[in-house]
Amino acid sequence: MKEITANETGFFCPHARLSFRAFHDVNLYGKDITLLHLESSSFVDGGFDNVSLYNATLTSTKFMNANFSAVNLGNSDICSIWAQKCGFHKTNFNNATIADSAFRGCVFEYCSFEGISLTNTQFVDCIFDQFPIHDSTVTLNTFIRCQIKDTDFTESFYYQIFEVCVFQEVDTASNLLGFNFGFSADDLLRVSQDTELSEIKEAFVESGMYINAAILHVNQTRDCYDAAMLACITAMGKMLMQDILIKTDEILFLKKMTTYLKEKGLLTPITSIRMWQILNSFIGKDEKNTANDKALPHIREFANMLYFDFHEFQSELQKKLLQLPEITVKSAEVEMKVVYMSAPSLELLHLINQFHQDLCCNGPAPQLMRTEEGSYIEWLKISEIALPYIQTFFSLLGLIIPFMIYKLEKKNNLKQESPTYILLKDHNLVPIEGDGIAQQTSSKELYLPDYKRILPNVQTAEARTGIMISDVMKITSSSKIIDSLDLCGYNPQNVKSVSVYYTRI
């Protein structure tokens, strides 16, 4: 990439085509450079002052510490750019197309955005002092830690994600709360009272806009995204059944929300799998109608995304399962210590009993040894063959805390506790205090006990893990955990550690 210095400004002229250039400390004043084509370049520590970039094309270009003052970017195509710590003062974006771009730490002061098309763009730590978007189409964007002042959102302002944003003197049409995600509780109260929100939701339902009613529910249910996202997918099925057309952007938005919540750790793997199953049921239906035919390609894309998420989860779970102690005696027992912030509302012993009865055919029945105060601590004695099921259960609920494995050795008829290793999040083994030595299990493949659902020809650890996920899901889904706001206490905020003590003679 050829670097252009501050003295070389002659490159900028009307109709100029500049590609793979690096502009450093270049400042342009009062120039007419309409129809400029700037592609795959960088512009650092410079600026544009009273410059006409009307009808310009800016693609795949990085702007850093650049200032735009009284610049005309009207009718321009701005695509796949990266702007960091840039200032836009009285900049005219009217009728411009801005897509697939990222703005970080940028300030927009008294800019004009009328008639723009703004899509699939991310704004992080940005400030908007006035954000007039009349007659514009603003869809599928993300605003993170942004400040938006003195603005009206009353028209085509659909399918945005807001994260920790501050709104000052912003007037939002109340029905837009069913088209966008991430408004704080204060924002919801300010825009509309609770009674009015219920009326808005009812109006959505009466109009057959079930997805919008579900999105409004997501905004209101801030601590239970699992149930809310399942409601969104169910709403999609209800519209398909009634032959109500679903907007493409609606499906893309639900897909985007799913990815966002998953990355933030706000959506459990079991919910992603259940969403995948529901979407597959839409695809597998025999009855055809116009709504189904139109939406099916996008539903397949959504399902495919969740399918790959499932395989990623299955792979990570398999690594955890392979790190568990190799099972040599099916009747062996281990002691398990679980530390919680507070006691779960559904006893772990109850769930382990279900795993034992329905899945683990061999081995002694689990029992509660004792509980202790100090937050809440429970000690259980369980069959060693139940460990993979418990690890799967915790992983499905998004608990990524590792099992701490300790070894109890018998020497001279005396039982001596000697911790050997801790399993870390990255699946590596490290020594811990004492004389313990880090060990790696010699098992090449996860040992699973024979149980009624495993077919004789199922040999691979991956296939067995898939069956285990399915079986544990059935037990978990039939309990009240999934419908609980806090997953009955089995969530990352409440479960602090899991220790397993086992004996080798």
VENLINGI-V743451 format. One record per helix or strand of 2 or more residues. SS is the DSSP state (helix for helix, strand for strand). FROM is the first residue (numbers start at 1). LEN is the number of residues. If there is no record, write none. Layout:
SS,FROM,LEN  SS,FROM,LEN
This chain:
strand,2,3  strand,17,3  strand,21,4  strand,27,3  strand,37,3  strand,42,3  strand,47,3  strand,57,3  strand,62,3  strand,67,3  strand,77,3  strand,82,3  strand,87,3  strand,97,3  strand,102,3  strand,107,3  strand,117,3  strand,122,3  strand,127,3  strand,137,3  strand,142,3  strand,147,7  strand,157,2  strand,161,3  strand,166,7  helix,174,5  helix,185,7  helix,194,13  helix,210,11  helix,225,17  helix,248,16  helix,269,15  helix,290,33  strand,333,8  helix,348,11  strand,367,7  strand,376,8  helix,384,13  strand,403,9  strand,414,10  strand,429,2  helix,461,18  helix,487,3  strand,495,10
